[in-house]
Amino acid sequence: MANREVTLKTKLRAAQDLEADPNEGSRLQQQIDLLTKELVYLLKKVREAGI
């Protein structure tokens, strides 16, 4: 799980980079997409665990 967390943090930092993408809306959408993907992954894990 720690590796997923590091990867997510790295991708979120990259999505916040103003030089890589000057369009604020695009950067925010990338962050939303990354967080949504992680949320879906975690919900699947919870469902599998029967919690």
mmCIF entry with sequence, helices, sheets and N, C-alpha, C, O atoms, coordinates in Angstrom:
data_MODEL
# 
_entry.id   MODEL 
# 
_entity.id                         1 
_entity.type                       polymer 
_entity.pdbx_number_of_molecules   1 
# 
_entity_poly.entity_id                      1 
_entity_poly.type                           'polypeptide(L)' 
_entity_poly.nstd_linkage                   no 
_entity_poly.nstd_monomer                   no 
_entity_poly.pdbx_seq_one_letter_code       MANREVTLKTKLRAAQDLEADPNEGSRLQQQIDLLTKELVYLLKKVREAGI 
_entity_poly.pdbx_seq_one_letter_code_can   MANREVTLKTKLRAAQDLEADPNEGSRLQQQIDLLTKELVYLLKKVREAGI 
_entity_poly.pdbx_strand_id                 A 
# 
loop_
_entity_poly_seq.entity_id 
_entity_poly_seq.num 
_entity_poly_seq.mon_id 
_entity_poly_seq.hetero 
1 1  MET n 
1 2  ALA n 
1 3  ASN n 
1 4  ARG n 
1 5  GLU n 
1 6  VAL n 
1 7  THR n 
1 8  LEU n 
1 9  LYS n 
1 10 THR n 
1 11 LYS n 
1 12 LEU n 
1 13 ARG n 
1 14 ALA n 
1 15 ALA n 
1 16 GLN n 
1 17 ASP n 
1 18 LEU n 
1 19 GLU n 
1 20 ALA n 
1 21 ASP n 
1 22 PRO n 
1 23 ASN n 
1 24 GLU n 
1 25 GLY n 
1 26 SER n 
1 27 ARG n 
1 28 LEU n 
1 29 GLN n 
1 30 GLN n 
1 31 GLN n 
1 32 ILE n 
1 33 ASP n 
1 34 LEU n 
1 35 LEU n 
1 36 THR n 
1 37 LYS n 
1 38 GLU n 
1 39 LEU n 
1 40 VAL n 
1 41 TYR n 
1 42 LEU n 
1 43 LEU n 
1 44 LYS n 
1 45 LYS n 
1 46 VAL n 
1 47 ARG n 
1 48 GLU n 
1 49 ALA n 
1 50 GLY n 
1 51 ILE n 
# 
_struct_asym.id          A 
_struct_asym.entity_id   1 
# 
loop_
_struct_conf.conf_type_id 
_struct_conf.id 
_struct_conf.pdbx_PDB_helix_id 
_struct_conf.beg_label_comp_id 
_struct_conf.beg_label_asym_id 
_struct_conf.beg_label_seq_id 
_struct_conf.pdbx_beg_PDB_ins_code 
_struct_conf.end_label_comp_id 
_struct_conf.end_label_asym_id 
_struct_conf.end_label_seq_id 
_struct_conf.pdbx_end_PDB_ins_code 
_struct_conf.beg_auth_comp_id 
_struct_conf.beg_auth_asym_id 
_struct_conf.beg_auth_seq_id 
_struct_conf.end_auth_comp_id 
_struct_conf.end_auth_asym_id 
_struct_conf.end_auth_seq_id 
_struct_conf.pdbx_PDB_helix_class 
_struct_conf.details 
_struct_conf.pdbx_PDB_helix_length 
HELX_P HELX_P1 AA1 ALA A 2  ? ALA A 15 ? ALA A 2  ALA A 15 1 ? 14 
HELX_P HELX_P2 AA2 GLU A 24 ? ALA A 49 ? GLU A 24 ALA A 49 1 ? 26 
# 
_struct_conf_type.id          HELX_P 
_struct_conf_type.criteria    ? 
_struct_conf_type.reference   ? 
# 
loop_
_atom_site.group_PDB 
_atom_site.id 
_atom_site.type_symbol 
_atom_site.label_atom_id 
_atom_site.label_alt_id 
_atom_site.label_comp_id 
_atom_site.label_asym_id 
_atom_site.label_entity_id 
_atom_site.label_seq_id 
_atom_site.pdbx_PDB_ins_code 
_atom_site.Cartn_x 
_atom_site.Cartn_y 
_atom_site.Cartn_z 
_atom_site.occupancy 
_atom_site.B_iso_or_equiv 
_atom_site.pdbx_formal_charge 
_atom_site.auth_seq_id 
_atom_site.auth_comp_id 
_atom_site.auth_asym_id 
_atom_site.auth_atom_id 
_atom_site.pdbx_PDB_model_num 
ATOM 1   N N  . MET A 1 1  ? 0.826   -1.196 0.000   1.00 0.00 ? 1  MET A N  1 
ATOM 2   C CA . MET A 1 1  ? 0.000   0.000  0.000   1.00 0.00 ? 1  MET A CA 1 
ATOM 3   C C  . MET A 1 1  ? 0.868   1.256  0.000   1.00 0.00 ? 1  MET A C  1 
ATOM 4   O O  . MET A 1 1  ? 0.509   2.267  -0.605  1.00 0.00 ? 1  MET A O  1 
ATOM 5   N N  . ALA A 1 2  ? 2.011   1.186  0.682   1.00 0.00 ? 2  ALA A N  1 
ATOM 6   C CA . ALA A 1 2  ? 2.873   2.366  0.745   1.00 0.00 ? 2  ALA A CA 1 
ATOM 7   C C  . ALA A 1 2  ? 3.354   2.761  -0.646  1.00 0.00 ? 2  ALA A C  1 
ATOM 8   O O  . ALA A 1 2  ? 3.462   3.948  -0.954  1.00 0.00 ? 2  ALA A O  1 
ATOM 9   N N  . ASN A 1 3  ? 3.641   1.771  -1.484  1.00 0.00 ? 3  ASN A N  1 
ATOM 10  C CA . ASN A 1 3  ? 4.093   2.064  -2.839  1.00 0.00 ? 3  ASN A CA 1 
ATOM 11  C C  . ASN A 1 3  ? 3.002   2.780  -3.635  1.00 0.00 ? 3  ASN A C  1 
ATOM 12  O O  . ASN A 1 3  ? 3.298   3.711  -4.384  1.00 0.00 ? 3  ASN A O  1 
ATOM 13  N N  . ARG A 1 4  ? 1.755   2.359  -3.482  1.00 0.00 ? 4  ARG A N  1 
ATOM 14  C CA . ARG A 1 4  ? 0.636   3.038  -4.160  1.00 0.00 ? 4  ARG A CA 1 
ATOM 15  C C  . ARG A 1 4  ? 0.529   4.480  -3.676  1.00 0.00 ? 4  ARG A C  1 
ATOM 16  O O  . ARG A 1 4  ? 0.270   5.393  -4.460  1.00 0.00 ? 4  ARG A O  1 
ATOM 17  N N  . GLU A 1 5  ? 0.731   4.670  -2.385  1.00 0.00 ? 5  GLU A N  1 
ATOM 18  C CA . GLU A 1 5  ? 0.634   6.014  -1.808  1.00 0.00 ? 5  GLU A CA 1 
ATOM 19  C C  . GLU A 1 5  ? 1.728   6.927  -2.367  1.00 0.00 ? 5  GLU A C  1 
ATOM 20  O O  . GLU A 1 5  ? 1.464   8.079  -2.710  1.00 0.00 ? 5  GLU A O  1 
ATOM 21  N N  . VAL A 1 6  ? 2.943   6.411  -2.456  1.00 0.00 ? 6  VAL A N  1 
ATOM 22  C CA . VAL A 1 6  ? 4.056   7.192  -3.008  1.00 0.00 ? 6  VAL A CA 1 
ATOM 23  C C  . VAL A 1 6  ? 3.786   7.522  -4.467  1.00 0.00 ? 6  VAL A C  1 
ATOM 24  O O  . VAL A 1 6  ? 4.004   8.653  -4.902  1.00 0.00 ? 6  VAL A O  1 
ATOM 25  N N  . THR A 1 7  ? 3.315   6.545  -5.220  1.00 0.00 ? 7  THR A N  1 
ATOM 26  C CA . THR A 1 7  ? 3.006   6.761  -6.632  1.00 0.00 ? 7  THR A CA 1 
ATOM 27  C C  . THR A 1 7  ? 1.919   7.818  -6.788  1.00 0.00 ? 7  THR A C  1 
ATOM 28  O O  . THR A 1 7  ? 2.032   8.703  -7.637  1.00 0.00 ? 7  THR A O  1 
ATOM 29  N N  . LEU A 1 8  ? 0.869   7.733  -5.979  1.00 0.00 ? 8  LEU A N  1 
ATOM 30  C CA . LEU A 1 8  ? -0.219  8.707  -6.046  1.00 0.00 ? 8  LEU A CA 1 
ATOM 31  C C  . LEU A 1 8  ? 0.288   10.113 -5.718  1.00 0.00 ? 8  LEU A C  1 
ATOM 32  O O  . LEU A 1 8  ? -0.038  11.074 -6.416  1.00 0.00 ? 8  LEU A O  1 
ATOM 33  N N  . LYS A 1 9  ? 1.083   10.229 -4.657  1.00 0.00 ? 9  LYS A N  1 
ATOM 34  C CA . LYS A 1 9  ? 1.621   11.541 -4.281  1.00 0.00 ? 9  LYS A CA 1 
ATOM 35  C C  . LYS A 1 9  ? 2.481   12.118 -5.400  1.00 0.00 ? 9  LYS A C  1 
ATOM 36  O O  . LYS A 1 9  ? 2.410   13.313 -5.689  1.00 0.00 ? 9  LYS A O  1 
ATOM 37  N N  . THR A 1 10 ? 3.291   11.274 -6.025  1.00 0.00 ? 10 THR A N  1 
ATOM 38  C CA . THR A 1 10 ? 4.146   11.723 -7.125  1.00 0.00 ? 10 THR A CA 1 
ATOM 39  C C  . THR A 1 10 ? 3.310   12.209 -8.298  1.00 0.00 ? 10 THR A C  1 
ATOM 40  O O  . THR A 1 10 ? 3.593   13.257 -8.878  1.00 0.00 ? 10 THR A O  1 
ATOM 41  N N  . LYS A 1 11 ? 2.281   11.449 -8.646  1.00 0.00 ? 11 LYS A N  1 
ATOM 42  C CA . LYS A 1 11 ? 1.419   11.832 -9.763  1.00 0.00 ? 11 LYS A CA 1 
ATOM 43  C C  . LYS A 1 11 ? 0.635   13.107 -9.451  1.00 0.00 ? 11 LYS A C  1 
ATOM 44  O O  . LYS A 1 11 ? 0.427   13.938 -10.335 1.00 0.00 ? 11 LYS A O  1 
ATOM 45  N N  . LEU A 1 12 ? 0.199   13.262 -8.202  1.00 0.00 ? 12 LEU A N  1 
ATOM 46  C CA . LEU A 1 12 ? -0.522  14.478 -7.818  1.00 0.00 ? 12 LEU A CA 1 
ATOM 47  C C  . LEU A 1 12 ? 0.392   15.700 -7.886  1.00 0.00 ? 12 LEU A C  1 
ATOM 48  O O  . LEU A 1 12 ? -0.025  16.767 -8.335  1.00 0.00 ? 12 LEU A O  1 
ATOM 49  N N  . ARG A 1 13 ? 1.639   15.542 -7.440  1.00 0.00 ? 13 ARG A N  1 
ATOM 50  C CA . ARG A 1 13 ? 2.587   16.658 -7.545  1.00 0.00 ? 13 ARG A CA 1 
ATOM 51  C C  . ARG A 1 13 ? 2.816   17.034 -8.999  1.00 0.00 ? 13 ARG A C  1 
ATOM 52  O O  . ARG A 1 13 ? 2.869   18.216 -9.341  1.00 0.00 ? 13 ARG A O  1 
ATOM 53  N N  . ALA A 1 14 ? 2.950   16.033 -9.852  1.00 0.00 ? 14 ALA A N  1 
ATOM 54  C CA . ALA A 1 14 ? 3.159   16.293 -11.279 1.00 0.00 ? 14 ALA A CA 1 
ATOM 55  C C  . ALA A 1 14 ? 1.949   17.001 -11.878 1.00 0.00 ? 14 ALA A C  1 
ATOM 56  O O  . ALA A 1 14 ? 2.100   17.873 -12.734 1.00 0.00 ? 14 ALA A O  1 
ATOM 57  N N  . ALA A 1 15 ? 0.750   16.631 -11.431 1.00 0.00 ? 15 ALA A N  1 
ATOM 58  C CA . ALA A 1 15 ? -0.475  17.242 -11.953 1.00 0.00 ? 15 ALA A CA 1 
ATOM 59  C C  . ALA A 1 15 ? -0.631  18.688 -11.481 1.00 0.00 ? 15 ALA A C  1 
ATOM 60  O O  . ALA A 1 15 ? -1.388  19.454 -12.076 1.00 0.00 ? 15 ALA A O  1 
ATOM 61  N N  . GLN A 1 16 ? 0.070   19.061 -10.430 1.00 0.00 ? 16 GLN A N  1 
ATOM 62  C CA . GLN A 1 16 ? -0.002  20.428 -9.910  1.00 0.00 ? 16 GLN A CA 1 
ATOM 63  C C  . GLN A 1 16 ? 1.039   21.346 -10.543 1.00 0.00 ? 16 GLN A C  1 
ATOM 64  O O  . GLN A 1 16 ? 1.027   22.553 -10.299 1.00 0.00 ? 16 GLN A O  1 
ATOM 65  N N  . ASP A 1 17 ? 1.938   20.790 -11.350 1.00 0.00 ? 17 ASP A N  1 
ATOM 66  C CA . ASP A 1 17 ? 3.045   21.547 -11.935 1.00 0.00 ? 17 ASP A CA 1 
ATOM 67  C C  . ASP A 1 17 ? 2.535   22.571 -12.942 1.00 0.00 ? 17 ASP A C  1 
ATOM 68  O O  . ASP A 1 17 ? 2.007   22.218 -13.996 1.00 0.00 ? 17 ASP A O  1 
ATOM 69  N N  . LEU A 1 18 ? 2.700   23.821 -12.606 1.00 0.00 ? 18 LEU A N  1 
ATOM 70  C CA . LEU A 1 18 ? 2.232   24.928 -13.443 1.00 0.00 ? 18 LEU A CA 1 
ATOM 71  C C  . LEU A 1 18 ? 2.973   24.980 -14.777 1.00 0.00 ? 18 LEU A C  1 
ATOM 72  O O  . LEU A 1 18 ? 2.376   25.313 -15.800 1.00 0.00 ? 18 LEU A O  1 
ATOM 73  N N  . GLU A 1 19 ? 4.258   24.656 -14.777 1.00 0.00 ? 19 GLU A N  1 
ATOM 74  C CA . GLU A 1 19 ? 5.040   24.703 -16.011 1.00 0.00 ? 19 GLU A CA 1 
ATOM 75  C C  . GLU A 1 19 ? 4.637   23.592 -16.979 1.00 0.00 ? 19 GLU A C  1 
ATOM 76  O O  . GLU A 1 19 ? 4.634   23.796 -18.193 1.00 0.00 ? 19 GLU A O  1 
ATOM 77  N N  . ALA A 1 20 ? 4.299   22.427 -16.450 1.00 0.00 ? 20 ALA A N  1 
ATOM 78  C CA . ALA A 1 20 ? 3.921   21.302 -17.305 1.00 0.00 ? 20 ALA A CA 1 
ATOM 79  C C  . ALA A 1 20 ? 2.580   21.549 -17.982 1.00 0.00 ? 20 ALA A C  1 
ATOM 80  O O  . ALA A 1 20 ? 2.376   21.163 -19.133 1.00 0.00 ? 20 ALA A O  1 
ATOM 81  N N  . ASP A 1 21 ? 1.664   22.199 -17.256 1.00 0.00 ? 21 ASP A N  1 
ATOM 82  C CA . ASP A 1 21 ? 0.333   22.476 -17.811 1.00 0.00 ? 21 ASP A CA 1 
ATOM 83  C C  . ASP A 1 21 ? -0.177  23.790 -17.216 1.00 0.00 ? 21 ASP A C  1 
ATOM 84  O O  . ASP A 1 21 ? -0.635  23.813 -16.074 1.00 0.00 ? 21 ASP A O  1 
ATOM 85  N N  . PRO A 1 22 ? -0.104  24.877 -17.975 1.00 0.00 ? 22 PRO A N  1 
ATOM 86  C CA . PRO A 1 22 ? -0.520  26.175 -17.439 1.00 0.00 ? 22 PRO A CA 1 
ATOM 87  C C  . PRO A 1 22 ? -2.036  26.319 -17.261 1.00 0.00 ? 22 PRO A C  1 
ATOM 88  O O  . PRO A 1 22 ? -2.489  27.276 -16.633 1.00 0.00 ? 22 PRO A O  1 
ATOM 89  N N  . ASN A 1 23 ? -2.815  25.395 -17.797 1.00 0.00 ? 23 ASN A N  1 
ATOM 90  C CA . ASN A 1 23 ? -4.267  25.463 -17.697 1.00 0.00 ? 23 ASN A CA 1 
ATOM 91  C C  . ASN A 1 23 ? -4.714  24.914 -16.341 1.00 0.00 ? 23 ASN A C  1 
ATOM 92  O O  . ASN A 1 23 ? -4.613  23.714 -16.086 1.00 0.00 ? 23 ASN A O  1 
ATOM 93  N N  . GLU A 1 24 ? -5.210  25.802 -15.473 1.00 0.00 ? 24 GLU A N  1 
ATOM 94  C CA . GLU A 1 24 ? -5.598  25.393 -14.118 1.00 0.00 ? 24 GLU A CA 1 
ATOM 95  C C  . GLU A 1 24 ? -6.705  24.348 -14.134 1.00 0.00 ? 24 GLU A C  1 
ATOM 96  O O  . GLU A 1 24 ? -6.666  23.396 -13.354 1.00 0.00 ? 24 GLU A O  1 
ATOM 97  N N  . GLY A 1 25 ? -7.683  24.512 -15.003 1.00 0.00 ? 25 GLY A N  1 
ATOM 98  C CA . GLY A 1 25 ? -8.785  23.557 -15.082 1.00 0.00 ? 25 GLY A CA 1 
ATOM 99  C C  . GLY A 1 25 ? -8.305  22.166 -15.447 1.00 0.00 ? 25 GLY A C  1 
ATOM 100 O O  . GLY A 1 25 ? -8.786  21.171 -14.905 1.00 0.00 ? 25 GLY A O  1 
ATOM 101 N N  . SER A 1 26 ? -7.368  22.102 -16.355 1.00 0.00 ? 26 SER A N  1 
ATOM 102 C CA . SER A 1 26 ? -6.808  20.819 -16.771 1.00 0.00 ? 26 SER A CA 1 
ATOM 103 C C  . SER A 1 26 ? -6.042  20.157 -15.625 1.00 0.00 ? 26 SER A C  1 
ATOM 104 O O  . SER A 1 26 ? -6.161  18.952 -15.403 1.00 0.00 ? 26 SER A O  1 
ATOM 105 N N  . ARG A 1 27 ? -5.254  20.958 -14.900 1.00 0.00 ? 27 ARG A N  1 
ATOM 106 C CA . ARG A 1 27 ? -4.502  20.411 -13.763 1.00 0.00 ? 27 ARG A CA 1 
ATOM 107 C C  . ARG A 1 27 ? -5.446  19.887 -12.694 1.00 0.00 ? 27 ARG A C  1 
ATOM 108 O O  . ARG A 1 27 ? -5.225  18.811 -12.137 1.00 0.00 ? 27 ARG A O  1 
ATOM 109 N N  . LEU A 1 28 ? -6.499  20.644 -12.408 1.00 0.00 ? 28 LEU A N  1 
ATOM 110 C CA . LEU A 1 28 ? -7.468  20.205 -11.401 1.00 0.00 ? 28 LEU A CA 1 
ATOM 111 C C  . LEU A 1 28 ? -8.172  18.928 -11.839 1.00 0.00 ? 28 LEU A C  1 
ATOM 112 O O  . LEU A 1 28 ? -8.407  18.036 -11.024 1.00 0.00 ? 28 LEU A O  1 
ATOM 113 N N  . GLN A 1 29 ? -8.508  18.836 -13.123 1.00 0.00 ? 29 GLN A N  1 
ATOM 114 C CA . GLN A 1 29 ? -9.179  17.638 -13.624 1.00 0.00 ? 29 GLN A CA 1 
ATOM 115 C C  . GLN A 1 29 ? -8.267  16.420 -13.510 1.00 0.00 ? 29 GLN A C  1 
ATOM 116 O O  . GLN A 1 29 ? -8.729  15.329 -13.175 1.00 0.00 ? 29 GLN A O  1 
ATOM 117 N N  . GLN A 1 30 ? -6.986  16.598 -13.783 1.00 0.00 ? 30 GLN A N  1 
ATOM 118 C CA . GLN A 1 30 ? -6.032  15.495 -13.640 1.00 0.00 ? 30 GLN A CA 1 
ATOM 119 C C  . GLN A 1 30 ? -5.983  15.020 -12.189 1.00 0.00 ? 30 GLN A C  1 
ATOM 120 O O  . GLN A 1 30 ? -5.941  13.818 -11.926 1.00 0.00 ? 30 GLN A O  1 
ATOM 121 N N  . GLN A 1 31 ? -5.988  15.965 -11.253 1.00 0.00 ? 31 GLN A N  1 
ATOM 122 C CA . GLN A 1 31 ? -5.959  15.610 -9.836  1.00 0.00 ? 31 GLN A CA 1 
ATOM 123 C C  . GLN A 1 31 ? -7.238  14.879 -9.437  1.00 0.00 ? 31 GLN A C  1 
ATOM 124 O O  . GLN A 1 31 ? -7.190  13.892 -8.703  1.00 0.00 ? 31 GLN A O  1 
ATOM 125 N N  . ILE A 1 32 ? -8.368  15.360 -9.916  1.00 0.00 ? 32 ILE A N  1 
ATOM 126 C CA . ILE A 1 32 ? -9.654  14.712 -9.630  1.00 0.00 ? 32 ILE A CA 1 
ATOM 127 C C  . ILE A 1 32 ? -9.655  13.295 -10.178 1.00 0.00 ? 32 ILE A C  1 
ATOM 128 O O  . ILE A 1 32 ? -10.098 12.367 -9.502  1.00 0.00 ? 32 ILE A O  1 
ATOM 129 N N  . ASP A 1 33 ? -9.161  13.123 -11.403 1.00 0.00 ? 33 ASP A N  1 
ATOM 130 C CA . ASP A 1 33 ? -9.119  11.796 -12.020 1.00 0.00 ? 33 ASP A CA 1 
ATOM 131 C C  . ASP A 1 33 ? -8.238  10.834 -11.225 1.00 0.00 ? 33 ASP A C  1 
ATOM 132 O O  . ASP A 1 33 ? -8.609  9.679  -11.016 1.00 0.00 ? 33 ASP A O  1 
ATOM 133 N N  . LEU A 1 34 ? -7.078  11.306 -10.785 1.00 0.00 ? 34 LEU A N  1 
ATOM 134 C CA . LEU A 1 34 ? -6.180  10.460 -9.996  1.00 0.00 ? 34 LEU A CA 1 
ATOM 135 C C  . LEU A 1 34 ? -6.819  10.052 -8.670  1.00 0.00 ? 34 LEU A C  1 
ATOM 136 O O  . LEU A 1 34 ? -6.754  8.889  -8.273  1.00 0.00 ? 34 LEU A O  1 
ATOM 137 N N  . LEU A 1 35 ? -7.436  11.017 -7.991  1.00 0.00 ? 35 LEU A N  1 
ATOM 138 C CA . LEU A 1 35 ? -8.065  10.721 -6.704  1.00 0.00 ? 35 LEU A CA 1 
ATOM 139 C C  . LEU A 1 35 ? -9.280  9.812  -6.863  1.00 0.00 ? 35 LEU A C  1 
ATOM 140 O O  . LEU A 1 35 ? -9.526  8.955  -6.015  1.00 0.00 ? 35 LEU A O  1 
ATOM 141 N N  . THR A 1 36 ? -10.034 9.989  -7.934  1.00 0.00 ? 36 THR A N  1 
ATOM 142 C CA . THR A 1 36 ? -11.187 9.126  -8.196  1.00 0.00 ? 36 THR A CA 1 
ATOM 143 C C  . THR A 1 36 ? -10.734 7.696  -8.443  1.00 0.00 ? 36 THR A C  1 
ATOM 144 O O  . THR A 1 36 ? -11.334 6.751  -7.931  1.00 0.00 ? 36 THR A O  1 
ATOM 145 N N  . LYS A 1 37 ? -9.684  7.541  -9.221  1.00 0.00 ? 37 LYS A N  1 
ATOM 146 C CA . LYS A 1 37 ? -9.142  6.210  -9.503  1.00 0.00 ? 37 LYS A CA 1 
ATOM 147 C C  . LYS A 1 37 ? -8.698  5.527  -8.208  1.00 0.00 ? 37 LYS A C  1 
ATOM 148 O O  . LYS A 1 37 ? -8.959  4.340  -8.013  1.00 0.00 ? 37 LYS A O  1 
ATOM 149 N N  . GLU A 1 38 ? -8.032  6.268  -7.328  1.00 0.00 ? 38 GLU A N  1 
ATOM 150 C CA . GLU A 1 38 ? -7.582  5.708  -6.057  1.00 0.00 ? 38 GLU A CA 1 
ATOM 151 C C  . GLU A 1 38 ? -8.771  5.370  -5.160  1.00 0.00 ? 38 GLU A C  1 
ATOM 152 O O  . GLU A 1 38 ? -8.760  4.341  -4.484  1.00 0.00 ? 38 GLU A O  1 
ATOM 153 N N  . LEU A 1 39 ? -9.777  6.208  -5.147  1.00 0.00 ? 39 LEU A N  1 
ATOM 154 C CA . LEU A 1 39 ? -10.972 5.954  -4.346  1.00 0.00 ? 39 LEU A CA 1 
ATOM 155 C C  . LEU A 1 39 ? -11.673 4.681  -4.797  1.00 0.00 ? 39 LEU A C  1 
ATOM 156 O O  . LEU A 1 39 ? -12.094 3.877  -3.966  1.00 0.00 ? 39 LEU A O  1 
ATOM 157 N N  . VAL A 1 40 ? -11.801 4.493  -6.096  1.00 0.00 ? 40 VAL A N  1 
ATOM 158 C CA . VAL A 1 40 ? -12.431 3.284  -6.631  1.00 0.00 ? 40 VAL A CA 1 
ATOM 159 C C  . VAL A 1 40 ? -11.625 2.053  -6.221  1.00 0.00 ? 40 VAL A C  1 
ATOM 160 O O  . VAL A 1 40 ? -12.198 1.034  -5.837  1.00 0.00 ? 40 VAL A O  1 
ATOM 161 N N  . TYR A 1 41 ? -10.304 2.146  -6.302  1.00 0.00 ? 41 TYR A N  1 
ATOM 162 C CA . TYR A 1 41 ? -9.440  1.037  -5.898  1.00 0.00 ? 41 TYR A CA 1 
ATOM 163 C C  . TYR A 1 41 ? -9.668  0.689  -4.422  1.00 0.00 ? 41 TYR A C  1 
ATOM 164 O O  . TYR A 1 41 ? -9.815  -0.481 -4.070  1.00 0.00 ? 41 TYR A O  1 
ATOM 165 N N  . LEU A 1 42 ? -9.696  1.711  -3.569  1.00 0.00 ? 42 LEU A N  1 
ATOM 166 C CA . LEU A 1 42 ? -9.882  1.475  -2.138  1.00 0.00 ? 42 LEU A CA 1 
ATOM 167 C C  . LEU A 1 42 ? -11.270 0.923  -1.827  1.00 0.00 ? 42 LEU A C  1 
ATOM 168 O O  . LEU A 1 42 ? -11.413 0.065  -0.955  1.00 0.00 ? 42 LEU A O  1 
ATOM 169 N N  . LEU A 1 43 ? -12.291 1.405  -2.528  1.00 0.00 ? 43 LEU A N  1 
ATOM 170 C CA . LEU A 1 43 ? -13.643 0.878  -2.321  1.00 0.00 ? 43 LEU A CA 1 
ATOM 171 C C  . LEU A 1 43 ? -13.722 -0.595 -2.701  1.00 0.00 ? 43 LEU A C  1 
ATOM 172 O O  . LEU A 1 43 ? -14.397 -1.374 -2.028  1.00 0.00 ? 43 LEU A O  1 
ATOM 173 N N  . LYS A 1 44 ? -13.040 -0.982 -3.771  1.00 0.00 ? 44 LYS A N  1 
ATOM 174 C CA . LYS A 1 44 ? -13.002 -2.396 -4.164  1.00 0.00 ? 44 LYS A CA 1 
ATOM 175 C C  . LYS A 1 44 ? -12.333 -3.233 -3.085  1.00 0.00 ? 44 LYS A C  1 
ATOM 176 O O  . LYS A 1 44 ? -12.790 -4.334 -2.776  1.00 0.00 ? 44 LYS A O  1 
ATOM 177 N N  . LYS A 1 45 ? -11.246 -2.714 -2.508  1.00 0.00 ? 45 LYS A N  1 
ATOM 178 C CA . LYS A 1 45 ? -10.541 -3.430 -1.444  1.00 0.00 ? 45 LYS A CA 1 
ATOM 179 C C  . LYS A 1 45 ? -11.440 -3.601 -0.218  1.00 0.00 ? 45 LYS A C  1 
ATOM 180 O O  . LYS A 1 45 ? -11.461 -4.669 0.393   1.00 0.00 ? 45 LYS A O  1 
ATOM 181 N N  . VAL A 1 46 ? -12.173 -2.561 0.136   1.00 0.00 ? 46 VAL A N  1 
ATOM 182 C CA . VAL A 1 46 ? -13.088 -2.632 1.277   1.00 0.00 ? 46 VAL A CA 1 
ATOM 183 C C  . VAL A 1 46 ? -14.178 -3.655 1.005   1.00 0.00 ? 46 VAL A C  1 
ATOM 184 O O  . VAL A 1 46 ? -14.522 -4.453 1.877   1.00 0.00 ? 46 VAL A O  1 
ATOM 185 N N  . ARG A 1 47 ? -14.716 -3.630 -0.196  1.00 0.00 ? 47 ARG A N  1 
ATOM 186 C CA . ARG A 1 47 ? -15.768 -4.571 -0.570  1.00 0.00 ? 47 ARG A CA 1 
ATOM 187 C C  . ARG A 1 47 ? -15.250 -6.008 -0.510  1.00 0.00 ? 47 ARG A C  1 
ATOM 188 O O  . ARG A 1 47 ? -15.950 -6.898 -0.026  1.00 0.00 ? 47 ARG A O  1 
ATOM 189 N N  . GLU A 1 48 ? -14.036 -6.240 -0.996  1.00 0.00 ? 48 GLU A N  1 
ATOM 190 C CA . GLU A 1 48 ? -13.439 -7.574 -0.958  1.00 0.00 ? 48 GLU A CA 1 
ATOM 191 C C  . GLU A 1 48 ? -13.215 -8.043 0.475   1.00 0.00 ? 48 GLU A C  1 
ATOM 192 O O  . GLU A 1 48 ? -13.351 -9.229 0.772   1.00 0.00 ? 48 GLU A O  1 
ATOM 193 N N  . ALA A 1 49 ? -12.873 -7.117 1.357   1.00 0.00 ? 49 ALA A N  1 
ATOM 194 C CA . ALA A 1 49 ? -12.615 -7.459 2.749   1.00 0.00 ? 49 ALA A CA 1 
ATOM 195 C C  . ALA A 1 49 ? -13.908 -7.670 3.531   1.00 0.00 ? 49 ALA A C  1 
ATOM 196 O O  . ALA A 1 49 ? -13.890 -8.202 4.640   1.00 0.00 ? 49 ALA A O  1 
ATOM 197 N N  . GLY A 1 50 ? -15.026 -7.251 2.949   1.00 0.00 ? 50 GLY A N  1 
ATOM 198 C CA . GLY A 1 50 ? -16.312 -7.427 3.606   1.00 0.00 ? 50 GLY A CA 1 
ATOM 199 C C  . GLY A 1 50 ? -16.522 -6.489 4.779   1.00 0.00 ? 50 GLY A C  1 
ATOM 200 O O  . GLY A 1 50 ? -17.262 -6.804 5.710   1.00 0.00 ? 50 GLY A O  1 
ATOM 201 N N  . ILE A 1 51 ? -15.881 -5.356 4.735   1.00 0.00 ? 51 ILE A N  1 
ATOM 202 C CA . ILE A 1 51 ? -15.996 -4.386 5.839   1.00 0.00 ? 51 ILE A CA 1 
ATOM 203 C C  . ILE A 1 51 ? -17.238 -3.551 5.643   1.00 0.00 ? 51 ILE A C  1 
ATOM 204 O O  . ILE A 1 51 ? -17.527 -2.674 6.456   1.00 0.00 ? 51 ILE A O  1 
# 
